Amino acid sequence: MRILVMGGTRFIGRHFVIAAERRGHSVTLFHRGRHSTTLFPDAEQVIGDRDRDLGLLADGTWDTTVDFSAYVPRQVRQVGAALGERSGRYVLLSSTAVYAPPQRYGFREDAPLVALSDPTTEDMTDETYGGLKALCERAASETFSDPLIVRPTYVVGPLDYTGRFTWWVQRIARGGEVLAPGPQDALFQLIDVRDLTEWLVRMLEAGSGGTYHLAHPFPPVSFGTMLADIVGVVGHDDVTLTWVDREFLLAAGVDGTSLPLWPGASPDGVLEAADPARAIGVGLVTRSLPETIRDLYQHECASPTPVPEPVGMTPEAETELLQRWKARPHR
Ligand SMILES: NC(=O)c1ccc[n+]([C@@H]2O[C@H](COP(=O)([O-])OP(=O)(O)OC[C@H]3O[C@@H](n4cnc5c(N)ncnc54)[C@H](OP(=O)(O)O)[C@@H]3O)[C@@H](O)[C@H]2O)c1
């Protein structure tokens, strides 16, 4: 296949290009060149900003266009206008953030979506991200014939520049007393970037459209099990997890940035529990959480991924919170 990748040089897109080239496909990358122009010597590189330079794609024809960098619906429509049928099948990297919370346990792809109060906004924030992605999905369906819409939950693995899951692996590897944010039994799902991208390449080879969420495992693990798995893979003898109540942490101003992926940071205190049966039915294969943790840790030890926006808590802040937790009255 000839594959046009909108993006492809940071994390998910980069793993996708690795998986596509490994399967013998020919890749064109469209990006601004801010991260690297030399990662994929066998790929054609078109350097431009998608918001103004889509004319640079005037010549090619592709079997599929995989869009990793559309955040507002205008960007999806502009790809359609610039490429027409030359795009081949359009693939949108969306997110489980499109679902309107709260969802019932085991929700499927037909669950209700977020609706923005101002659907004309292009202001991408934590609050508008899911609603804008839902509008991108609608634009994809209106612009292209039978697009493939992919809704991953937290994507983790080597090169993850969000640093969120990576932070927990590195924190626990550092050892000592770890502040573990409750509730311990909050549900948790993620998807290994390699499982996502290998599945995506096979979906394109099969010529499939449709909407799929990617979340693993199902039934979900608990946040406590997830941290215990990390301890099991990278933890030294001196590691202990001290569970601290959600209310105590919220009152202390802790949020999902200082303790990344903490389910308690969301307003209803839970994360999603999506049933991935649809994607599994068309070939999604997921590796075990310990394998994901081990590979991520080995990669980050050998070649740490820069994280542009800081996540996680300093050792001093963690120690201070633990001391306050233990000294609280009415224990
Ligand atoms: N990480 C997660 O947990 C997660 C979860 C669910 C969904 N997603 C979705 O996954 C997608 C992101 O994946 P990724 O960042 O890892 O993909 P990526 O394709 O590896 O990186 C983003 C690419 O987009 C390019 N890009 C950004 N803005 C551009 C512009 N204006 N014009 C041209 N190129 C542009 C970047 O290069 P330049 O900066 O050099 O242009 C880079 O190549 C997003 O759609 C996100 O919503 C992520």
The ligand as a Gaussian input file, in Angstrom:
#p B3LYP/6-31G(d) Opt

LIG

0 1
 N       -1.162000       9.650000      23.595000
 C       -2.342000       9.129000      23.928000
 O       -2.487000       8.511000      24.991000
 C       -3.525000       9.261000      22.972000
 C       -4.725000       8.690000      23.360000
 C       -5.806000       8.771000      22.499000
 C       -5.670000       9.412000      21.277000
 N       -4.490000       9.991000      20.919000
 C       -4.405000      10.660000      19.610000
 O       -3.233000      10.231000      18.931000
 C       -2.801000      11.292000      18.065000
 C       -1.388000      11.765000      18.395000
 O       -0.503000      10.815000      18.251000
 P        1.030000      11.229000      18.272000
 O        1.221000      12.678000      18.630000
 O        1.692000      10.234000      19.103000
 O        1.308000      11.085000      16.703000
 P        2.594000      11.322000      15.845000
 O        2.111000      11.253000      14.430000
 O        3.705000      10.409000      16.232000
 O        3.027000      12.819000      16.207000
 C        2.252000      13.942000      15.833000
 C        2.694000      14.373000      14.431000
 O        1.905000      15.401000      13.913000
 C        2.748000      16.374000      13.319000
 N        2.029000      17.640000      13.337000
 C        1.494000      18.254000      14.416000
 N        0.915000      19.410000      14.046000
 C        1.092000      19.520000      12.711000
 C        0.732000      20.505000      11.762000
 N        0.071000      21.626000      12.109000
 N        1.069000      20.301000      10.466000
 C        1.737000      19.189000      10.098000
 N        2.106000      18.234000      10.953000
 C        1.787000      18.397000      12.257000
 C        3.993000      16.337000      14.184000
 O        5.160000      16.782000      13.542000
 P        5.604000      18.339000      13.588000
 O        5.354000      18.820000      14.978000
 O        7.036000      18.305000      13.182000
 O        4.746000      19.006000      12.579000
 C        4.125000      14.836000      14.398000
 O        4.753000      14.214000      13.294000
 C       -3.668000      12.489000      18.310000
 O       -4.643000      12.564000      17.320000
 C       -4.275000      12.176000      19.684000
 O       -5.504000      12.807000      19.831000
 C       -3.404000       9.931000      21.744000

